[in-house]
């Protein structure tokens, strides 16, 4: 299986990247997609992707960092893409929960990253919090792009799920699904995600699956099996079937080839 969402730029994970990769693979996780949140992180994960066969990377600007997106950013990112093509543009999108960047700054950065995805024939790696209506409005303008893009760390209810599925988006599920305190909506939604649209991720070092015992302090790609087990349980299928389908979906949406176990 592959972890489609890791925030690698944390000392816990990156200071000994070889150890991180070894522990990940020992747990049956054969690769990870490292997410970029700004220009500097994009450069970092691009380098890691070139150095390690087990790592793929995105390039982009998180809505929290949209205030850093300038008139020259699109050209800078386009040059990076030409240097070593990523598997997606992002983590991009809209986040009106904290508004670390203003909505106008977010719209500007998001629209330009949509243009990058279209120009370079890449999927979008999407983030959305408290901005569902605005996200739908933007994506409906680009239906073909939406069909080959991913909503990362989906935590919503069934209505929101249906809206994203109507657009054709792939759905990324994290350890939020293992959270007995706040995961009820997601747990109810998971059975309705078609197997050919389902992806799994940790969002490490965040969103530690709360079904791990003893409970670690931080999340890690090696804990992806706990997410997979809970998703398989909620869908009423064997873990092997879930892994087979999520691997296939990962290869399809990101255009990569996974190593066999």
C-alpha positions as CSV (number, residue, x, y, z in Angstrom):
1,X,0.0,0.0,0.0
2,X,1.0,3.6,-0.4
3,X,0.5,6.6,1.9
4,X,-0.8,9.4,-0.4
5,X,-0.3,12.2,2.1
6,X,2.8,12.8,4.3
7,X,4.0,16.2,5.6
8,X,7.6,15.2,5.6
9,X,9.1,18.5,6.6
10,X,9.1,17.7,10.4
11,X,12.2,16.8,12.3
12,X,10.5,13.7,13.6
13,X,10.3,12.3,10.0
14,X,13.0,14.0,8.0
15,X,16.0,14.1,10.3
16,X,16.6,10.4,9.7
17,X,14.8,9.9,6.4
18,X,16.3,6.4,5.9
19,X,14.9,5.3,9.3
20,X,11.5,6.7,8.3
21,X,11.5,4.8,5.0
22,X,12.7,1.6,6.6
23,X,10.0,1.7,9.3
24,X,7.4,2.5,6.7
25,X,8.4,-0.4,4.5
26,X,8.6,-2.8,7.4
27,X,5.0,-2.0,8.2
28,X,4.0,-3.0,4.6
29,X,3.8,0.6,3.3
30,X,5.8,0.6,0.1
31,X,5.8,4.3,-0.7
32,X,4.7,7.8,0.3
33,X,3.6,11.0,-1.4
34,X,5.2,14.0,0.2
35,X,3.0,17.1,0.2
36,X,4.2,20.6,-0.5
37,X,2.7,23.6,1.2
38,X,4.9,26.5,-0.2
39,X,7.8,27.2,-2.5
40,X,10.5,26.1,-0.1
41,X,8.8,22.9,0.8
42,X,8.1,22.2,-2.9
43,X,11.9,22.4,-3.5
44,X,12.5,20.1,-0.6
45,X,10.1,17.4,-1.6
46,X,11.2,17.6,-5.2
47,X,14.7,16.8,-4.1
48,X,13.5,13.9,-1.9
49,X,11.5,12.5,-4.8
50,X,14.6,12.5,-7.0
51,X,16.8,10.9,-4.3
52,X,14.4,8.1,-3.1
53,X,12.5,5.7,-5.2
54,X,9.9,5.2,-2.4
55,X,9.0,8.9,-2.5
56,X,6.8,10.9,-4.9
57,X,6.0,14.5,-4.5
58,X,3.5,17.3,-5.2
59,X,4.4,21.0,-5.8
60,X,2.2,23.8,-4.7
61,X,0.9,26.3,-2.2
62,X,-1.4,25.5,0.7
63,X,-4.3,27.9,1.3
64,X,-2.7,28.9,4.6
65,X,0.3,30.1,2.7
66,X,-1.6,31.7,-0.2
67,X,-0.4,35.1,1.1
68,X,3.1,34.2,-0.2
69,X,1.8,33.6,-3.7
70,X,3.0,36.5,-5.9
71,X,2.7,37.6,-9.6
72,X,5.9,35.6,-10.3
73,X,4.9,32.4,-8.4
74,X,3.3,30.7,-11.3
75,X,6.4,31.1,-13.5
76,X,8.6,29.9,-10.7
77,X,6.5,26.8,-10.1
78,X,6.3,26.1,-13.8
79,X,10.1,26.0,-14.0
80,X,10.2,23.6,-11.1
81,X,7.7,21.3,-12.8
82,X,9.9,21.3,-15.9
83,X,12.9,20.4,-13.8
84,X,11.3,17.3,-12.3
85,X,7.6,16.8,-12.9
86,X,5.6,16.2,-9.7
87,X,2.6,13.8,-9.5
88,X,0.2,16.6,-8.7
89,X,-0.3,20.3,-8.0
90,X,-0.9,21.1,-4.4
91,X,-1.6,21.0,-1.6
92,X,-3.9,23.7,-2.9
93,X,-7.5,24.7,-2.3
94,X,-9.5,26.8,0.2
95,X,-9.5,27.0,3.9
96,X,-12.0,29.5,5.5
97,X,-11.6,27.9,9.0
98,X,-8.6,29.8,10.1
99,X,-8.0,32.3,7.3
100,X,-4.3,32.5,7.8
101,X,-4.5,34.0,4.3
102,X,-7.5,36.1,3.2
103,X,-10.1,34.5,0.9
104,X,-9.0,36.8,-1.9
105,X,-5.4,35.6,-1.5
106,X,-6.6,32.1,-1.5
107,X,-8.7,32.5,-4.6
108,X,-5.8,34.0,-6.5
109,X,-3.3,31.3,-5.5
110,X,-5.8,28.5,-6.1
111,X,-6.8,29.9,-9.6
112,X,-3.2,30.1,-10.7
113,X,-2.5,26.6,-9.5
114,X,-5.5,25.3,-11.4
115,X,-3.9,26.9,-14.5
116,X,-0.6,25.2,-13.7
117,X,-2.4,21.8,-13.5
118,X,-4.1,22.4,-16.8
119,X,-1.0,23.6,-18.5
120,X,1.1,20.7,-17.3
121,X,-1.6,18.0,-17.4
122,X,-1.4,17.2,-13.7
123,X,-4.1,16.5,-11.2
124,X,-4.9,18.8,-8.3
125,X,-4.1,17.7,-4.7
126,X,-6.9,19.5,-2.9
127,X,-7.4,20.9,0.7
128,X,-10.7,22.2,1.9
129,X,-12.0,23.4,5.3
130,X,-15.2,25.3,5.8
131,X,-15.1,26.3,2.1
132,X,-17.2,23.5,0.5
133,X,-19.5,25.7,-1.6
134,X,-16.6,27.9,-2.9
135,X,-14.6,24.9,-3.7
136,X,-17.4,23.3,-5.7
137,X,-17.9,26.6,-7.6
138,X,-14.2,26.7,-8.6
139,X,-14.0,23.0,-9.6
140,X,-17.2,23.0,-11.6
141,X,-15.5,25.5,-14.0
142,X,-13.0,22.7,-14.8
143,X,-14.9,19.4,-14.9
144,X,-12.3,17.4,-16.8
145,X,-9.6,18.5,-14.3
146,X,-11.8,17.7,-11.4
147,X,-12.4,14.1,-12.7
148,X,-8.7,13.4,-12.3
149,X,-8.0,15.2,-9.0
150,X,-8.0,14.3,-5.3
151,X,-9.7,15.8,-2.3
152,X,-7.1,15.1,0.4
153,X,-8.0,14.3,4.0
154,X,-11.8,14.3,3.5
155,X,-13.6,14.6,6.8
156,X,-17.1,15.7,5.7
157,X,-20.6,14.3,5.7
158,X,-22.4,12.3,3.0
159,X,-23.9,15.3,1.3
160,X,-20.4,16.8,0.9
161,X,-19.1,13.4,-0.3
162,X,-21.8,13.2,-2.9
163,X,-21.0,16.6,-4.2
164,X,-17.3,15.7,-4.6
165,X,-18.1,12.3,-6.2
166,X,-20.4,14.1,-8.7
167,X,-17.4,16.1,-9.8
168,X,-15.5,12.8,-10.2
169,X,-12.9,13.5,-7.4
170,X,-10.9,10.8,-5.7
171,X,-11.4,10.8,-2.0
172,X,-8.4,10.6,0.5
173,X,-9.2,9.1,3.9
174,X,-6.9,9.6,7.0
175,X,-6.8,8.5,10.6
176,X,-9.7,10.9,11.2
177,X,-11.8,7.9,10.4
178,X,-10.5,6.2,13.5
179,X,-11.5,9.1,15.8
180,X,-14.3,8.2,18.2
181,X,-14.6,11.9,19.2
182,X,-15.1,13.7,15.9
183,X,-15.1,11.1,13.2
184,X,-18.8,10.1,13.1
185,X,-19.7,12.0,9.9
186,X,-16.7,10.5,8.1
187,X,-17.4,7.0,9.4
188,X,-21.0,7.2,8.1
189,X,-19.7,8.5,4.7
190,X,-17.0,5.9,4.1
191,X,-19.4,3.0,3.1
192,X,-20.7,5.3,0.3
193,X,-17.3,5.9,-1.3
194,X,-17.0,3.8,-4.5
195,X,-14.0,1.5,-4.3
196,X,-12.6,3.0,-7.6
197,X,-12.5,6.5,-6.0
198,X,-11.0,5.6,-2.6
199,X,-7.4,6.5,-1.4
200,X,-5.8,6.2,2.0
201,X,-3.3,8.4,3.8
202,X,-1.9,9.3,7.2
203,X,-1.4,13.1,6.9
204,X,1.6,12.3,9.2
205,X,2.7,13.6,11.6
206,X,-0.9,14.8,12.1
207,X,-4.1,12.8,12.7
208,X,-2.7,9.9,14.5
209,X,-5.2,6.9,14.3
210,X,-6.7,6.6,17.7
211,X,-7.2,2.9,17.4
212,X,-3.4,2.2,17.9
213,X,-2.5,0.6,21.2
214,X,-0.3,1.6,22.9
215,X,-0.9,5.1,21.4
216,X,2.2,6.8,20.0
217,X,2.7,10.6,20.3
218,X,3.0,11.4,16.6
219,X,1.7,9.9,13.4
220,X,4.0,8.2,10.9
221,X,3.5,6.5,7.4
222,X,4.1,3.2,9.2
223,X,0.6,3.6,10.8
224,X,-1.2,3.6,7.5
225,X,-2.4,0.0,8.1
226,X,-4.5,1.2,11.0
227,X,-6.3,3.6,8.6
228,X,-6.7,0.8,6.0
229,X,-8.1,-1.7,8.6
230,X,-10.8,0.8,9.8
231,X,-11.8,1.7,6.3
232,X,-12.0,-1.9,5.3
233,X,-14.1,-2.6,8.4
234,X,-16.5,0.2,7.6
235,X,-16.9,-0.9,4.0
236,X,-17.4,-4.5,5.0
237,X,-14.6,-5.8,2.8
238,X,-11.4,-7.7,3.3
239,X,-8.3,-5.7,3.9
240,X,-6.6,-7.2,0.9
241,X,-9.4,-6.0,-1.4
242,X,-9.1,-2.5,0.0
243,X,-5.4,-2.4,-0.5
244,X,-5.7,-3.8,-4.1
245,X,-8.2,-1.1,-5.0
246,X,-6.5,1.8,-3.3
247,X,-3.2,0.8,-5.0
248,X,-4.9,0.7,-8.3
249,X,-6.5,4.1,-7.8
250,X,-3.2,5.7,-6.7
251,X,-1.5,4.5,-9.8
252,X,-4.4,5.7,-12.0
253,X,-4.9,9.2,-10.6
254,X,-1.2,10.0,-10.1
255,X,0.2,8.2,-13.1
256,X,2.8,6.2,-11.1
257,X,3.8,2.6,-10.8
258,X,3.9,1.0,-7.3
259,X,6.3,-1.7,-6.3
260,X,4.7,-5.0,-5.6
261,X,5.0,-6.4,-2.1
